[in-house]
Amino acid sequence: MTKNITLAVEEEALRKLRRIAAEQDTSVNALVREAMNGIIERSSLENRRREAAEKMLELSRNSKVRLGEDYKFSREEAYANRLSRFEHRGVRGDGGS
C-alpha cells in the first residue's frame, strides 16, 4: 500500500529533478521513490555488515586460539600442511613415478 507525502524542496532542485525525470522518461515521484528505496536498501546492507562484523568480533573474542603479540602471518606456514596432503611423487615435476 502506498502513502502520499508532501515534501518541501528548493525550487532549483525541483527544476533539476523535473529535467532528469524527463530525460529518463519517468516522473519526479518515481525518482524520489527510487532514491528512498536506495536509502533503505543501503541502510539494510549496512546493518547486515555491522551485524556480521560484530559476529566476527564475538567469535574472535570467544576463540581459544591465541597467536601472541609477536605473531606474523606467513603464507608458506599457513599452506604448508594443506599442500603436503596433495603432494605425490611425480605430480610436482620431480620425475618420480
Disulfide bonds with the S-S distance in Angstrom:
none
